[in-house]
């Protein structure tokens, strides 16, 4: 069985660029450049996390919060400790 984890994320759409801000409690705060329109910010979030974690885009999926700034994403192939280590925050 491959590792997987769920990650609570607080997104900030329409930011000047994509960036991991840091942890707020047990939520990861992430800024994305894309607007919160037609799911663009959700797609940008998953793509950015995949690039930052050096995994395939298909390994990151949105589970909850499609229309909210507070989201839950699933990351397949990595344990939470490895996600934290790769993000460096």
Rosetta silent file (secondary structure, phi, psi, omega in degrees, C-alpha in Angstrom):
SEQUENCE: XXXXXXXXXXXXXXXXXXXXXXXXXXXXXXXXXXXXXXXXXXXXXXXXXXXXXXXXXXXXXXXXXXXXXXXXXXXXXXXXXXXXXXXXX
SCORE:     score description
SCORE:     0.000 S_00000001
   1 L     0.000  132.921 -179.838    0.000    0.000    0.000 S_00000001
   2 L   -83.775  154.779  179.810    1.365    3.403   -0.931 S_00000001
   3 L   -71.173  150.324  174.404    1.488    6.283    1.513 S_00000001
   4 E  -155.275  153.435  176.684   -1.134    8.992    1.381 S_00000001
   5 E  -146.269  159.322  174.315   -2.115   11.884    3.581 S_00000001
   6 E  -109.116  139.739 -174.920   -4.794   14.497    3.874 S_00000001
   7 E  -129.958  125.624  174.513   -3.776   18.082    4.274 S_00000001
   8 E   -81.076  129.035 -175.514   -5.902   21.002    5.472 S_00000001
   9 E  -128.925  137.132  172.804   -5.111   24.042    3.335 S_00000001
  10 E  -108.713  115.558 -175.732   -6.124   27.686    3.626 S_00000001
  11 E  -100.423  149.343  173.860   -5.914   29.284    0.186 S_00000001
  12 E  -123.846  100.305  179.102   -5.513   32.923   -0.793 S_00000001
  13 L   -76.499  168.770  178.005   -6.559   33.374   -4.441 S_00000001
  14 L    61.168   27.391  177.729   -5.562   36.334   -6.652 S_00000001
  15 L   -78.203  161.017  178.581   -2.133   36.580   -5.020 S_00000001
  16 L   -60.675  -27.063  178.917    0.789   38.111   -6.940 S_00000001
  17 L  -161.471  173.210  178.004    2.303   34.619   -7.264 S_00000001
  18 L   -83.675  132.436 -179.212    2.087   31.043   -6.006 S_00000001
  19 E  -162.508  146.539  170.559    3.727   30.523   -2.616 S_00000001
  20 E   -88.301  122.740 -178.028    3.571   28.482    0.564 S_00000001
  21 E   -85.960  -44.590 -178.991    3.163   30.968    3.416 S_00000001
  22 E   147.810 -170.182 -177.340    3.440   28.566    6.349 S_00000001
  23 E   -95.078  135.671  170.905    1.356   26.758    8.941 S_00000001
  24 E  -119.041   97.866 -171.800   -1.568   28.320   10.775 S_00000001
  25 L    65.948 -122.970  177.598   -2.310   25.739   13.424 S_00000001
  26 L  -106.091   15.835  174.685   -2.702   22.526   11.452 S_00000001
  27 E  -103.888  137.453  175.114   -3.674   24.290    8.191 S_00000001
  28 E   -89.405  123.826  178.479   -1.117   25.044    5.495 S_00000001
  29 E   -91.317  125.268 -177.444   -1.571   28.573    4.098 S_00000001
  30 E  -130.968  131.565  173.915   -0.937   28.757    0.354 S_00000001
  31 E   -96.586  136.560  175.530   -1.212   31.747   -1.991 S_00000001
  32 L  -127.443  144.204 -177.988   -2.180   31.094   -5.610 S_00000001
  33 L   -71.643  -30.696 -174.851   -2.102   33.543   -8.482 S_00000001
  34 L   -66.848  148.291  177.101   -5.285   32.200  -10.093 S_00000001
  35 L   -76.674  157.770  177.108   -8.646   33.813   -9.356 S_00000001
  36 L   -83.080   69.526 -174.950  -11.368   32.012   -7.406 S_00000001
  37 L  -141.854  126.208  177.599  -13.453   31.641  -10.549 S_00000001
  38 L    54.934   32.773  177.455  -14.678   28.462  -12.256 S_00000001
  39 L    76.377    8.736 -177.497  -12.389   26.282  -10.145 S_00000001
  40 H   -64.864  -39.685  179.476   -9.216   27.928  -11.449 S_00000001
  41 H   -66.287  -35.951  178.112   -7.795   28.514   -7.959 S_00000001
  42 H   -64.870  -44.603  178.135   -8.440   24.858   -7.058 S_00000001
  43 H   -63.617  -41.717  179.813   -6.611   23.645  -10.155 S_00000001
  44 H   -64.632  -39.728  178.745   -3.764   26.073   -9.489 S_00000001
  45 H   -61.358  -50.021 -179.253   -3.517   24.897   -5.877 S_00000001
  46 H   -62.617  -42.888  178.845   -3.266   21.216   -6.837 S_00000001
  47 H   -64.491  -42.840  179.702   -0.756   21.955   -9.596 S_00000001
  48 H   -64.800  -45.033  178.931    1.371   24.168   -7.354 S_00000001
  49 H   -61.546  -40.758  178.493    1.425   21.615   -4.523 S_00000001
  50 H   -61.256  -44.760  179.032    2.407   18.866   -6.980 S_00000001
  51 H   -65.039  -44.287 -178.123    5.311   20.975   -8.311 S_00000001
  52 H   -64.475  -33.509 -179.156    6.415   22.007   -4.812 S_00000001
  53 H   -91.396   -4.458 -179.280    6.342   18.394   -3.611 S_00000001
  54 L    58.371   48.227  175.689    7.948   17.085   -6.839 S_00000001
  55 L  -129.823  170.459 -179.316    5.150   14.600   -7.529 S_00000001
  56 L   -71.399  150.955 -179.679    2.739   14.170  -10.425 S_00000001
  57 H   -60.310  -32.002  179.247   -0.270   16.470  -10.629 S_00000001
  58 H   -69.014  -12.363  179.390   -2.532   13.418  -10.512 S_00000001
  59 H   -84.981   -5.927 -179.863   -1.208   12.614   -7.037 S_00000001
  60 E  -118.854  123.121  179.476   -2.852   15.714   -5.568 S_00000001
  61 E  -136.871  148.849  179.346   -6.635   15.939   -5.450 S_00000001
  62 E   -84.823  124.100  179.410   -9.163   18.212   -3.798 S_00000001
  63 E   -99.821  -39.638 -177.381  -11.431   16.344   -1.378 S_00000001
  64 E  -142.898  154.045  172.002  -13.351   19.173    0.307 S_00000001
  65 L    89.409   31.153 -177.819  -13.826   22.919    0.023 S_00000001
  66 L   -57.755  -30.394 -178.496  -14.245   23.490   -3.700 S_00000001
  67 L  -116.773   23.969 -178.300  -15.987   26.811   -3.009 S_00000001
  68 L  -128.896  158.825  174.284  -14.238   27.691    0.243 S_00000001
  69 L   -77.993  -24.490  175.772  -10.830   29.062    1.161 S_00000001
  70 E   -91.037  120.105 -174.073  -10.473   26.220    3.662 S_00000001
  71 E  -129.832  163.864  171.026   -9.845   23.024    1.728 S_00000001
  72 E  -125.248  123.494  176.792   -8.742   19.446    2.270 S_00000001
  73 E  -114.324  148.992  174.865   -6.418   17.908   -0.307 S_00000001
  74 E  -105.747  133.595  178.900   -5.240   14.330   -0.568 S_00000001
  75 E  -118.311  112.428 -179.171   -1.620   13.703   -1.453 S_00000001
  76 E   -92.796  138.012  177.512   -0.907   10.190   -2.655 S_00000001
  77 L   101.419   -9.774 -179.456    2.579    8.749   -2.465 S_00000001
  78 L  -135.099  144.080  172.193    3.801   10.791    0.520 S_00000001
  79 L   -85.371  161.431 -177.222    3.273   10.664    4.267 S_00000001
  80 H   -58.275  -40.163  179.809    2.505   13.900    6.130 S_00000001
  81 H   -61.385  -38.149  179.708    6.006   14.062    7.639 S_00000001
  82 H   -71.007  -36.346  176.974    7.510   13.854    4.142 S_00000001
  83 H   -61.374  -47.315  179.505    5.129   16.559    2.855 S_00000001
  84 H   -60.789  -42.058 -178.872    6.228   18.885    5.679 S_00000001
  85 H   -65.533  -42.794 -178.357    9.893   18.124    4.984 S_00000001
  86 H   -69.314  -33.095  179.102    9.603   18.758    1.237 S_00000001
  87 H   -77.644  -23.109  176.328    7.722   22.031    1.728 S_00000001
  88 L    69.435   22.657  177.903   10.326   23.169    4.253 S_00000001
  89 L  -126.150    0.000    0.000    7.789   24.962    6.447 S_00000001
